[in-house]
């Protein structure tokens, strides 16, 4: 799995450049836009820096073809859940929606690989891999909220480890 870096520019709404504390959670969220690529979603977030009423960012975006981009360095806090005590201790991952509003197999495979890498790197338990819904009742990512067994199965699936 390749991860490309397309860091956001500094902004109070998207990248405050505040250092992460002890990372102990992984938060999964999703885009609100159907059919947008990972890069297009990144660019939407980048443009949010000009909107006073829009605060959001995440560390990683996984596109429908499985590509992974990193938009906030792992040593900085993202603004994913709008709960500062969670955001300053978590790595966040955003899934892109396909044209039907769902997630692809390639996307879920990349999510599994990225989660496994982060769990190992930060010594995070599977119980601390959460959805945005778990934090603030936002119905994101919808399929994982409506069918929590999907996340359970993903976390417990056996996929060959790939060095990132």
ZIURHU-V522979 format. One record per residue. PSI is psi in radians with two decimals (* if undefined). BURIAL is 1 if it has 16 or more other C-alpha atoms within 10 Angstrom, else 0. D_CENTER is the distance of its C-alpha to the mean C-alpha in whole Angstrom. Layout:
# ZIURHU-V522979
[[PSI & BURIAL & D_CENTER] [PSI & BURIAL & D_CENTER]]
This chain:
# ZIURHU-V522979
[[2.20 & 0 & 16] [2.48 & 0 & 16] [2.10 & 0 & 13] [2.51 & 0 & 14] [2.15 & 0 & 14] [1.23 & 0 & 14] [2.48 & 1 & 14] [2.70 & 1 & 14] [2.79 & 0 & 18] [2.35 & 0 & 19] [2.53 & 0 & 19] [-0.40 & 1 & 19] [-0.33 & 1 & 17] [-0.73 & 1 & 14] [1.62 & 1 & 15] [-0.16 & 1 & 17] [0.56 & 1 & 17] [2.39 & 0 & 18] [2.47 & 0 & 18] [2.58 & 1 & 15] [-2.55 & 0 & 18] [1.96 & 0 & 18] [2.13 & 1 & 14] [0.19 & 1 & 15] [2.68 & 1 & 11] [2.25 & 1 & 8] [2.28 & 1 & 6] [2.28 & 1 & 5] [-3.05 & 1 & 6] [2.81 & 1 & 7] [2.83 & 1 & 9] [-0.07 & 0 & 13] [2.12 & 0 & 15] [2.35 & 0 & 16] [0.06 & 1 & 17] [2.42 & 1 & 15] [2.97 & 1 & 14] [-0.72 & 1 & 11] [-0.68 & 1 & 14] [-0.70 & 0 & 15] [-0.70 & 1 & 12] [-0.75 & 1 & 11] [-0.57 & 0 & 15] [-0.77 & 0 & 15] [-0.76 & 1 & 13] [-0.72 & 1 & 15] [-0.31 & 0 & 18] [-0.29 & 1 & 17] [-0.32 & 1 & 19] [-0.05 & 0 & 22] [1.99 & 0 & 21] [-0.48 & 0 & 22] [0.12 & 0 & 21] [1.92 & 0 & 17] [2.09 & 1 & 15] [2.52 & 1 & 11] [3.00 & 1 & 9] [2.95 & 1 & 5] [-0.74 & 1 & 6] [2.60 & 1 & 5] [2.27 & 1 & 6] [2.14 & 1 & 8] [2.94 & 1 & 11] [-0.37 & 1 & 13] [0.02 & 1 & 16] [-0.04 & 1 & 13] [2.55 & 1 & 13] [2.25 & 1 & 10] [2.56 & 1 & 10] [2.10 & 1 & 9] [-0.24 & 1 & 10] [2.25 & 1 & 10] [2.59 & 1 & 12] [-0.30 & 1 & 12] [0.11 & 1 & 15] [2.64 & 1 & 14] [2.41 & 1 & 12] [3.00 & 1 & 10] [1.26 & 1 & 11] [-0.91 & 1 & 8] [-0.20 & 1 & 11] [0.34 & 0 & 14] [1.76 & 0 & 15] [-0.69 & 0 & 16] [-0.44 & 0 & 17] [-0.86 & 1 & 14] [-0.57 & 1 & 12] [0.02 & 1 & 14] [0.31 & 1 & 14] [2.73 & 1 & 10] [2.30 & 1 & 7] [2.53 & 1 & 4] [2.24 & 1 & 1] [2.29 & 1 & 3] [2.50 & 1 & 6] [2.64 & 1 & 10] [2.38 & 1 & 13] [-3.11 & 1 & 16] [-0.33 & 0 & 19] [0.02 & 0 & 20] [0.29 & 0 & 17] [-2.90 & 1 & 15] [2.58 & 1 & 13] [2.86 & 1 & 15] [-0.77 & 0 & 16] [-0.70 & 0 & 15] [-0.79 & 1 & 12] [-0.63 & 1 & 12] [-0.76 & 1 & 14] [-0.66 & 1 & 11] [-0.80 & 1 & 9] [-0.84 & 1 & 12] [-0.74 & 1 & 13] [-0.76 & 1 & 10] [-0.80 & 1 & 10] [-0.74 & 1 & 13] [-0.77 & 1 & 13] [-0.68 & 1 & 12] [-0.79 & 1 & 14] [-0.79 & 0 & 17] [-0.74 & 0 & 16] [0.06 & 0 & 16] [0.93 & 0 & 18] [2.41 & 1 & 15] [2.70 & 0 & 17] [-0.51 & 0 & 16] [-0.30 & 0 & 16] [0.28 & 0 & 14] [1.92 & 1 & 11] [2.85 & 1 & 10] [2.84 & 1 & 9] [-0.58 & 1 & 9] [-0.69 & 1 & 13] [-0.45 & 0 & 14] [-0.83 & 0 & 14] [0.30 & 0 & 15] [0.25 & 0 & 16] [2.31 & 0 & 14] [1.00 & 1 & 14] [2.45 & 1 & 11] [2.26 & 1 & 10] [-0.89 & 1 & 14] [-0.64 & 1 & 15] [-0.45 & 1 & 13] [-0.82 & 1 & 15] [-0.51 & 0 & 18] [1.31 & 0 & 18] [-0.34 & 0 & 17] [-0.47 & 0 & 19] [-0.81 & 0 & 16] [-0.73 & 1 & 14] [-0.84 & 0 & 17] [-0.69 & 0 & 18] [-0.80 & 1 & 15] [-0.49 & 1 & 15] [0.04 & 0 & 19] [2.64 & 0 & 19] [1.99 & 0 & 21] [2.43 & 0 & 20] [2.35 & 0 & 21] [2.40 & 0 & 20] [2.33 & 0 & 19] [2.25 & 0 & 19] [* & 0 & 16]]
